[in-house]
Amino acid sequence: MSDEIIMRPVGHIESDFQSKFGIPRQAGLVPELRARVVFEPEFRSPEAVRELESFSHIWLLWLFSAAIKEGARFSPTVRPPRLGGNRRVGVFASRSPFRPNAIGLSCVELLAVEPDTPVGPVLTVAGADLMDGTPILDIKPYIPYADCRPEAAAGFTAAPARRVACVIPPALLQRLPEGKREALRGVLEADPRPSYQDDPERVYGFGFAGREVRFRVADGVLTVVDII
């Protein structure tokens, strides 16, 4: 068998995130988020998505395209942000993007299947944790009896994810399209900051829905200071 395996993206994601910062740490944390999967020309066949609409959720296998570093050497351990960036775990015990093959896996809700649009089949999904333009390597249906394991141990991820109260001045919120406002609130309540950063004076920013959202966090309250 060849040491090199070549994969072709079947499509890409269209989302509201222009950079990695701000994206929820896992799929499904912010169900209000909407994204679209658009297929590459050679895969734009309505037959390829036949009966996909009968499933409520799908798996997206995708490429951590923004994390790939040419010539980077294999590191057997990583520092998960969930552990404050101070403790190392094995790369295969993490979902870090810095891995031998930069493949991500996300379970998202399938809201709509449009088999015949001007750009071929288009999937609308909820809760995606992907940056705009991320290459999609494959799509598989989520099968509850096979994929759901309520008894599974969660390891170092068992502790609840950090949440914060969120304050967005109404005048700033109106700078976003109405359909994006609750999604932004969900993103901010999930606290986009690295878990090891807690400077109340620091202003953070990230791109969302064509805007730049700037905020700071003090005493467990995230306050949006500008939307540009």
Order of alpha helices (4+ residues) and beta strands (2+ residues): beta-beta-beta-beta-beta-beta-beta-beta-alpha-beta-alpha-alpha-beta-beta-beta
